[in-house]
Amino acid sequence: MDLPGETSGPQLARAVLDAAKARREAAAPRRRSAVGGGGDGQRRLRGYSGPGPDPRDPQLLGAVLSRLMKARGWEQPAAEATVFGAWERVVGPEIAQHSRPVKLEDGELTVEARSTAWATQLRLLAGSLLQKIAREVGHNVVRKLHIHGPAAPSWSRGPRRVRGRGPRDTYG
């Protein structure tokens, strides 16, 4: 039973569809201008990217990683990691063969040489090593070098330590 002011099922459905169609037509010009981009730097919402740069275009992996590192503030830790990860490329193959980086703390790099002779040689080359490191990984990553020779074995501690005079008569 329909009352004179009420709409029935088919009439109600038609009214809802007409209202949705009117909303879509009212919003259509705004959407079309956003899709084209208009050259004002707005991000395109949908459709193909067309000529010109678009955020959806394929990006070089190195460029994406550099933007991510810059946004997160990872440039300094990445430069410090390069000193350890690419030591041979940073200082050259001959020096890398006879030395290795041990610790980098507050801009001071500790390098361990294979022998005391190489430690002396590296101390003489410290200025040029700092220049090579700065050229490769950036300035102010390494400001000072501490170079020492190989670590001697400690006879004072360990699981098989015996009281006494130590290894004096073992090597002889």
Secondary structure, 3 states (H helix, E strand, C coil): CCCCCCCCHHHHHHHHHHHHHHHHHHHHHHHHHHHHCCCCCCCCCCCCCCCCCCCCCCCCHHHHHHHHHHHHCCHHHHHHHHHHHCHHHHHCHHHHHCEEEEEEECCEEEEEECCHHHHHHHHHCHHHHHHHHHHHHCCCCCCEEEEECCCCCCCCCCCCCCCCCCCCCCCC
